[in-house]
Amino acid sequence: MQLPPRLSDQIGPAPVVVFDGECVLCSGFFRFLLRHDHDRRFRFVVAQSPLGDQLYQALGLSIEDYETNLVIIGGRVHTKARAFAAAMRTLGWPWRGLAMTGWPPAWMTGPLYTLIARNRYRWFGRHDSCMIPDADLRARFLPGGWG
């Protein structure tokens, strides 16, 4: 998937992760990236933000349930298991080894990912309140990418 040029220009060249800020599992992925992205490569967008809505809508994805994180690298949008794999590849070693999760064809990984995504609030929970980032963390979010 590719972003429309206007949105691609708006997010810029850095790898971007768009995640469901209410989902405990998705927010855990975000926190994992924060801990292990020592080179501070990634920028972030909360799915429930104005920019998150624009990105999901431009890609024809629902802004009601956010059933996939997005990982955007070089203007290319990765979804579902391929998003996780792209993020791990970008982190480098030893996490790069987890990029192999993107190797199986989508017809194999898609149903499992969808099952988890549709049950993520029930199985992992939902945040009752939004995280309040400090100035350093806030700077890692794209403009319009925070609720």
Order of alpha helices (4+ residues) and beta strands (2+ residues): alpha-beta-alpha-beta-alpha-beta-beta-alpha-alpha-alpha
